[in-house]
Amino acid sequence: MTQPHRALVVIDVQQQYFAGPLEVQFPPHAESLPRIVAAMDAAVAAGVPVAVLQHTSGAGAPVFDPTTPEWQLRPEVETRVPAGAFRSEKRFGTVFAGTDLLDWLREHDVDTVTLVGYMTNNCVLASAAEAETHGLEAEVLSDATGAIDLRNAAGSVDAQAVHGTLLALLDSNWAAVTDTATWVEAVGAGTALTGSNLVASAGRTAGA
């Protein structure tokens, strides 16, 4: 397997996710934020390009209003954004729609995007699923992402189940899922990570 050309994509690590109705619940943000920071530090040290995105819903919106303090990045992330990093606002779940991220990735010869940030059940999921349509491999760091409880007309599920289920789903087809420490080792060694696939995942289930 050839050495991957990675970029670390930091998704929406904004104050909006640290309090209020969208507060990340699993893993707790007190645990996931240090892992995001560790991934950023490792990327900078290894010369891995970094992209940082922030969701916006426009002025006056009930959430992600860019005129409010809740819209700002967490300071632990803001102070680590390296010179030359890609920065953009986005209005959709996926990091690719309405941004110039794909052009920037191609300019840097990136073939693998590593996704960290929030939320597993929205922007991480959407971005990982779209990556394959652009010929990109995706990696998702399980302890540097997070989910919320979901309750709606279709049913309800707690954040831990949401997070765990979506990581299993992503690893079955759209991304290699691992933890931050393993990813840092792979970056240092210049090695690729491999996820599962639908056939293998289905086979494990059938044989359980």
N, C-alpha and C positions, 0 to 999 in steps of 0.2 A: 504494500500500500504506500502510495506516495505521500510525502510530507504535506500536510494541509497548510494552506495560506489563510490564516484565520483573521477575523475581526471580532472584537467584543462589542456587542450591541446592548447598551444599557437603556432599558425601556421604562420611562415614566416613574422614576424614583422621586416622586413629588410628595410634598407635605400632605396632599389630599388623601394619601393612602395610610397616613399615620394617626388619624383620628377621624371621628365622624362615621357616617354610614358606609363608607368604602374602606374603612380601616382593615388592613390585611390581617388575617386571623391565623392562617397556618401555611407554612411555619410562621410563628410570631415574627413581626418585623424586627423585634429586638434580636432575633437570631439571623434572619435573612439579610438585614442591612450590613452587618459585618462581613458576611460572605460576598456580597456585592462589592464592597470596598476591597476585600482581599483579591477578588478577580480583577478589579481595575488596577490595583498595584502590581499584580503579576503581569498583566498585559503590558503596562507601561515599561516594566523592567525588561520584558522580553521583546520589546519593539512591535508588539501586536497593535494594529490600528484600533482606535476606540471610536465608537459612534454613540452619541447621547441624544435621546429624544424625549420630548415632553408633550403630553396630550393637551389639547386645547379645545374647548367648546365655544369659545368666543366670550366677549365681555357681556356680563349680565347673566350668564348661564348659572344654573344652581351648583354645578361642580365644574372644575377645570376652567374657571374664569381666569384668564391671564392677568387680570388687574388685581387679583387677590394674593395674599401671602401663601394660601394653600396651593397655589399653582407652582410655586418655586421648587426647585430641586432641593433635596436634603443637603445641608451643608457638607456632610461627609462625602457626598458625590461631587457637588459643585467645586469643591477645592481640589479635587483629583482629576478634573477634566484636563487632559494634556493639550499642549499646543498642537495645532494641526488636527485635532479631533473633529469629526463631523458632528454638527449640532443642527437640530431641526425641531420645529413643532409639527404635530400631526393631528389630524381630525378623525382618523379611522383606527380600527383595531390594529390592523397590520402596519408595521413600520415602513412598508414599501409604498403604500398608496399616498399620493399627494406630497411626496418628499423626493429629494434627489439622492436618497441613500443608495439606490441600485447603481447609479452612475458613479458615485464615490467608491463603492465597493469594487467596481470594475476597474476604475483608475488605479486602485491599489492591488489589483490582481488577486482579490479575495475569492476563495472558492468555498469557504466554510464560515458560517456566522454562529457565534456563541451568544445565546440569549440569556440575559439576566434582567431582573426587575419585576414589574407588576403589570397585570395580574396573570397568573397561570391560566385562569378561566376566561381570559379575554385577549389581551394584546400579545401575550407570549404564544398562546395557542394559534391565533390568527397568523402571526408572523412566521412561526415554524411551518405551518401548513403551506403558506405561500412560497416559502424559500425554494422548494423543489421546482416550482414553475419557472424560476429564474436560473435553474441549473446550479443551485447552491446547496451544499450540505448544511444541516443545522445541528447544533448542540444546545441542550437546555440544561442549566445547572439547577439541580433539584432543591438545593438548600439556599439558593440565591434568587429564588422566585417565591411567589406566595399567592394564596387564594382567599376568598371570602365564603361565608355561608350563603347559600342560595335558597330562596323561597319564592315561588311564584305559582301561577295557575297550573303549571305542569308538574309540580311537586316540590320537594325540599331535600336538601343534602347539606351536610356540614362541611366546613372548609377543608378538614383533613381528608375526607372522602373525595371531595372535588379535586384537590391537589393530587392525591395519589392516583385516582382514576385517570386524570388527564395526562399525568406523566407516563403511566402505562400505555395509554393510547398513543402518545407521541412517540414513545420508544418502539412501538409496534410497526411504525411506518415512516414518520416524518422527521424524527430527530434521534440523535444519540443522547440519552439522558444519563447524567452522572453527577457526582457532587463536586464542589469547588476544589477540594484538595486533590482529587484525582485529575481534574482538568488542569490544575496548575502543574502537576507532574507531567502530563502529556504535552503541555506547552513547552516546558523545559526540555523535554526529550525530542520535541518535534514530531510526535507521533499522533496518528489519527485515533479517534474514538469511533466505535461501531455500535450502532443500535441493533435492535432485533428486526424482525420483519413480520408481516401478517401470517405467513405460513408457519414460521417457527413459533410465534406467539400462540397461534391457534393450536398447534401441536402440543405445546406445554399444557394448555388448558385441557385438551382432550385426554391427555395422559395422566392428569393429576388424580 
